[in-house]
Amino acid sequence: MLSATLNSFREKVLCRFDVGIAHLNLDPVFGSPEDHAACVDIVRGHFPDATISEPQHPGFCAAVARVWAATTSDYVFHLEDDWVALRDVGEDLLAPFADPSIMQVSFHTADQNWDIRRKGHFHQRNEYGRLLGIKIPLFRTFPKFTTSPSILRGTFARRCAEMMDLSRDPEKQFYSGVNPALEGYVAGYRNYIFSPERKPVIRDMGREWREQRNIRKVIANATSIWEKAS
């Protein structure tokens, strides 16, 4: 498994494993004090020396920036609690980093619907312009980086953390036009999708958990909010 099934405790957990050092952010979202304590106990059981941040108020981007900035190693394993692996993952995950332009190796997710056979292994988006109100292709692409489970170069993760706008969704800032400085920094790099069999290697359990509890994710102006539907 890539993650412990901590979402059963209804806490939002972000972990970064940095050469055996775990940096954990535990936000107080949709959980009780008992749930929170249970999450800490589980993490301590696996990583006794983990650095655990327990902010008073939840913040998606703040959580990502906090733990990315805390790392020190050459490579950082970014992990969230509500994902499970669909296959074993070994050292072949690091092979793409032989290309110096690759800053992230992300896991092909079951919800991503990425056609590896047709589009290849690089996570990117086509650029479009508008002429007289009509959307037209510019025959250019730009990279898309993710905050889903992945391996990142440490220097890249830490620089991105410095440049993030904490008021916005961290992932959207890489490609949605709301953080031009960060987009400019990442433009020359690439995100490789790890998918040896050209099929998903991880699955998001959090979506099912939210649906069962009538919680929806709302994105407005590149900011993500989780709210319980009435």
C-alpha positions, 0 to 999 in steps of 0.5 A: 500500500502507498498509504495507510487507510487513515481516512476512516478517521475522517482527518485530512493527512498529508505525508512526505517521506524524506529519506526515512523522515516523515513530515506529516500535516494533520488538518482538523477537517470533518473529524473529532478530537478522538479521530485526530489522536487516532491518526497521530497514534497510527503515524507514530506507530510506523514513524516514531520520529515523524515531524507532525504539524497540527494547525488550528485551522485547515488549509490545503495549500498551506499543508502542501507548502509546509511539508514540502518546505520542511524536506531536505533530501534529493527526492521526496515521496509525496503521499496522502492518506486516502490512496491505495496502490493497485500494484507493487512499486519498486525502484523502477519508479526512480528510473525516469529521473535519469532525464534532468528535465523531469522534476516529478514522477507521478502515479497513474491514477484510476480517476485520471483517465489518462490514455498512456498509449495515445498521449504518452507518459508526460502529463501536459496540457495543450494550449489554446487561444481565442480568435473572435471568441472561437477556441483554437489550438496553438500547437503548444503544450505546457506541463501539469504537475500534481499534488497527488501521490508522487516522487519529486526532486527535493529542490523542485518541491522546496522551490515550489513551496516558496512560490505558492499562494496559500489562498489557492489550490496548490495544484491549480497554481501550476497551470491555471493562470493564477500564479504566473511566477510559479507557472514560469518556473515549472514551464521548462520541466516535466512530470512523468506518469508512472504507468509500466503497464499503461494502466492505473497504479493507484486509486483514490478512496477519498472520493468514495468517503466524501460521497458516502458523507455527502461532502463535495469539493467546490473549486472557485477561482482556483481555490478548493473548498470541501463542504457538507451538502445540505 
